[in-house]
Amino acid sequence: MTLAAIIDALTSKKGAALLVPAILLLGTTLAIGQNQPPPPTEQAQKAEPATTPASEGIVPASQKSLPADTGLSPAQRKEVEAIIKDYLLNNPEVLMEAQNALEAKMDKIQAERTAAAIKSNATEIFRPASSPVVGNAKGDVTVIEFFDYNCGYCKRAFTEIARLVERDKQVKLILKEFPILSKGSEETAKVALAAKAQGKYWDFHRAMLESQGQANEAAALRVAEKAGLDMGKLKKDMASAEVKKEIDETRALASKLGIQGTPHFLVGDRIIPGAPENLLEQLTKLVAEVRKEGCKVC
């Protein structure tokens, strides 16, 4: 291919789209911060060793060039790179189109994987043996929430969840204790599940999520005592095999579903990851959809 032909291809929008991999090497930084973020969740952070690009043999995007096997001379390669850069600066929407298309494709793939995982684990999700159930245990639409007591977004979402259950008497709410943020989260989850054995799970759950400060065993026990629980029985039940099993099974289920942050909601076979500002509106809409159209895997 002649240099003139390459230049003609690059300066057409179609040609630029075909060369998106090369374009992205030079223009990735232009796209940073352009897209709307997904609804917020809180995730456990894994420590990773700090490395510099040089120590890993990584070249910063700004220093990357076209592959060496293009058949172009060094001078031609520099000219092509300059053309790509100039095109990007004048047509940054090409990057956005490519990025949006990639994200849409990845979202579709993830949705398909999640749907398959929900179908494969339907009994564990919708008819769990020991997970806390609030609202109508025989309701026609099931809502599941994976949450952590130290998750700020879960605290914010609680008000919306409580309103949904209070307004819609046909909703079955299953709460999945998913302590991923700290040791204190797991301690609090154990207290909550022990409170369930005394029939006061929802009272404790509400009080804990409405309380201020770090959630840990000491804070959870104070809340439990105020809620009028039998503290001797509570402490014994906290250490039970049943409580441990429920937490372990929830973690395993979350892993199967690809859930890595909290809160995470399932409404039938529909998904709401994170805590959007209009959570109640979205929950209400999906409940109505499932009620009308049914759930294929529930």
N, C-alpha and C positions, 0 to 999 in steps of 0.2 A: 504494500500500500504506500502511495506517495504521501509526502508530508502535506500537500495541498488537500488530498482526500481526507486525511486524518483531521485536518483543521475544519473542513466542511462538516464532517461528522460530529465533531465536538461542538460546533457552534449551532447545531440544531438541537431542539429540546429532546427529541427522541434519542439522538446520539448521546447526549449528556446522561440521559436516564440509563442507557445501556452501560455507561461507564461509571455508574454510581459507586462501585467499590473504590475506584481510583479517586473519585471526587470526595468520598468520605474521608480518605486519608488526609486530604488537605483541608477539608472544611468542616470537620466534626464539631469544632469549637463554636462554629456559627450557630449550630442547632441547639446548643446547651441552654436549658432554661426556657425554650420556646413553648414546649407542650405543657398542658395542664397536668398536674400530678394526680395520681389516683387517690381515692379517699384514704385518709391517714389511718395507719395501724401502728401498733408498737411491737417491736421485735426484739428477741434476745440477740445481743451483739456478740459475735465470736471474735476473740482477739486474733489478729494476724500479724506476723512479723513485719516490721517496717522495712521497706526496701526502696531503693531508688531505681529509676529506669535503667541506669547504667549497670547496676548490680545484677539485674535480671536479663540484661541483653535486650531491653525494650527501647525502641527509638520513639521519642515523642512524635505525635501526629504531624506537628509543624515541620519536622525534619524529614518526613518520609517522602519518597518519590515513587515514580512508576517502576514496575518490575524491570529487572535488567534484561529480560528475554523478549522485549517488545520488537526487536529488529531495528530499532532506531539508533542513530548515532547519539553520543552524549549531547551534542548541540541540539539535535532534533528533540530529544527527550526534554531538555530544559525548556524548549519553546512550547512543547505540548503542555508541560506542567504549568507554564505561565498562562497559557490559554485557558486551562481548566480553572486556575485560580481566578483569573479575570472573569470568566463566565460565572463562577460562583458568587463573586462579589456583586455582580450585576443582576444575577438571577437566583438569589438565596432560596426562593420558593422551591427550587428543584430538590434541595436537601430536605425541606420539610415534607414534600410529597413522598420522597423515598422513605423517610423516617416514619411518616404516618402509615404508609403502606406496609412497612415491615412490622410496626406495632400492631396493626390490624390483623395481619397474618398470625403473629405470635399470640395475640389475644384469642383468635379463633382456635388455634391449636390447643392452647391451655384450657379453653372452655370445653373442647371435645374430650380432653383428657380427664377434666374434672367430672364431666357428665358420666363418663365411663366408670370413674372411681365411685361416684355416688351410686350408680346402678349396682356395682359389684359389692358395695357395703351397705345396701339399703336397710337391711334388718338392724344392723348395729347403729345406723344413723337415726332411723325413724322409730324403731321399737327397741331401744336399749333396755337392758335388764335392770340397771340401777341408777342411771342418770337422773338428776332432779327434774321433775316436771311441774310446770306452773300453768295456771289457767285451766282450760278444759281438757282433761286427760283423754277424752274421747272426741276432741274437736276435729273438724273436717279439714283444717289446714295446719300443718306442723311447721313451726319456726324453730330453728336451732341456732344457738349462739355459742361460739367458742370465745372465752374471755379470760382475763387475768385481773385479779383485784388491784394490782399495781399499775394497770393500764389507764392512763388519763382519759383516753378516748372511750374506754369501756364505761368509765364513770359518767362521762358526758352522754353516752348512748343510753344509759340506764333509764333516764327519764322518759325517753321515747319508747323504749321497750315496755315500761310499766303502763304507759298510756295505751299502747296497742292492746295489751292484755285486758286492761280495764274497759276499753271501748268495745272490743270484739270478743264476745263470750264464746265464740266457736274456735278460737285459736288455741292450739296446744303448743306451749313453749318448753323446749328442752334446753337446759343449760349445761354446757360442757365445761367443766373445770379444766382449764388449759394453762397451768402456771409455767410461763416461759421466761419471765423477766427477772426473777430473783429467787433466792431461797425463801425469803419472806412470802412470796407469792404461793409457793407450795405449802408452807405452813398454814397460811390462811385458807387455802383450798381444803386442807385436811379438817380444819375447824368447821368449815361450811358443810362438808359432807357428813361430819359427825353430828352437826345440828339437824341435818335431814333425818337422822335416826330418831330424833325427838319431835319430828313434825314441825320444826321451826326453820326450815331452810330459807324460805322466802323472806321471813322476818330478818334473819341474819344477813342474807344477801343484800337486801335493801339497805339495812343500817351500815353495812360494811362499805358499800359503794357510795353511800352518801357521807361517809366520814372523811375527815381530812387527814393528811399525813401518810406515812409509809405503812403499807399493809404487811404485817408479820405476825408471829404467833402471839406475842404480848398484846398487840393492838386487837387482834381477833378475839382473844380470850376476854378482853375488857368489853368488847361489843357483845359477845355471847352472854356474859354475866348480866349486862344491862337488859338483854332480851329475855332474861328469866330462865335460862337453860340450867339443867342439872350439871354442874361443872365436873363432878366426879365421873359421871357417865360419859360426858363429852370428852374428857381427856383419855378415857379408856378407848372410846370409839375412834378417836383420832389415830390411834396406833393399830387399828384393825386391818386385817388383810383385805377386807372389802373396800375400805377407803383407798388403800394403795392400788388395788386392782382397777378401780374406777379411774384414777388419775393416769395410770400406765396405759390403760386401754384408750383413753382420750388422746393421749400423746401419739399412740400408734395410729389411731384413726386420722388424726390431723396430718400425720406424715403421709398416709395413703392418699389423702385429698390434696396434698401440696399446700396445706395451710401453714404459714410461717409467722403470722402476726395476729394480733388481736385488736379490736373485735373482728369476728368473721361470721357472717350470717348465711344460713340457708333457709329459703322459704320454699318448701317443697323441693323441687329440683332447680330452683333459681338461686342465684348467688349475689350477695352484697358484701364485697371485701372492704373492710375498713368502716369508718364512721362518717359518711357524708353529712353535710349540714342539714339536708332534708331527709334524714333517715326515716322518720315516721311516715313521711309522704311515700318514700320508696317502699317501705315495708307494707303499707296499706295497699299500694298499687299491686305489688306482687301477690299479696294474699288474695286480692280480688281476682287476679289472673288465674291463680291455681284453683281457686274455688269455681271459677267458670270453666276453665280448660282442663282441669285435672292435673295430676302429677304422674308422669310416665313411669317413674321408678319407686314411688312411695309405697 
